[in-house]
């Protein structure tokens, strides 16, 4: 598996985004860096996306204030999400179902144009 490149483009063999984003809270807009991935879940029939927000003093302040529901905005789109599960490096987890805040591949490699 390859990773998204540094320009925030999806990996060649999967869905994802790594790059700049913004967290929109009730009274703040915080510039952040994110690493996101996703996949289609055939059992639930939905697209699941998830990832981490890089640690920063502003994100820590937001978390410590009790704010958990935010909007995550990337250059591709914006979606509501929840900040949760802070890892040992101070990076909160974000996740969602349905529309992802990044471009989602909708064809398989080598399958373009085939019915």
N, C-alpha and C positions, 0 to 999 in steps of 0.2 A: 504494500500500500504506500502511495506517495502522499505527501502533505500539500496543502495549499501553498502557492508561492507567496513571496513577500508582498506582492501587489494586491493581495486579497482575492485572487482568482481561485476557482475550485481546482481540486486535484484532478489529474488526468483520469483517474479511475474511481472517483467518488465525489460526493457532495461535501462542500465545506467552504469556510471562509476564515481567513486570518488577516487581521488588519485593523484600521481605525474604525471607531464607532462612537456613539453617544448614548448615555443613559439619561432619559428624561424622567425626572421625579417631579413631585408636586410643585416645587419652587426652585428647581435647579436643573441645569444641563451640564453634564460632566463628560468631558472627552476621555475616552478609554481605548484600550486595545483589546481585541477579543480573538479567541480561537474557537471556532464553531464547526460542528459536524452534524450529519443527519443521515437518515435512511427511511425507506418506506417499510412499514410494518404490515405484512400481508394478513396477519391475524386480526388486527384492529382496523385495517383498511385506511390508516392515516399515515402521514409523514411525521416522523419524530425528529426534532432537532435539539441540540444540547451543546454546551460548551462552558468556557470559563472566561471571566472578565479578569484581565491582569490587575494585580494588586496596586493600589495607589492610596495616598492619604485621603483623597476626596471620596473614593469608594468606601474606605473604612469609616469615614465620618457618616456617610449615607447609611451604611449598615448599622452603625452604632446609634443612629437617631431612630432606628426602628423601621425605617422605610424598606419595604421588601417588594412592593409592586411598582414596576417601572415600565417604561417603553424603551426598547432597544432599537436604536436607529443605526443602520449601516448605509453605505452608498447604494445598496440595492433596494432596501425597503425598511419599514419599521413595524415592530410587533410588540404587543404587550407580553411581559414575562415577569417572573418572580426571582429575586436574588435569594439563593439558598446555599446550604452545604459549603461553607467556607473551608478550603483545604488548608494544610499546614503552612502554605506559602501566602495565605491571605487572599486567595482568588475565589470569589463567589461563583457558584454554578448558576447557569441560566438554562432554561429549556422551554419547549413548547410543542404543540401538536398542530398540524396543518401548515399554513403559510410560514415559510422560513425567511429569516432576514438576509438571505443570500440566494444566488441563482442555484436552482435545483436542476440537475441533469435529468432529462426525460427520455433519453435513448441510451441503448447499450453500445459500447464501443464496437464498431464493425457492423452495427445493425441499422445505421441511418438509411432511410429511404426504402427499407424492406417492410412488406406487409405480412 
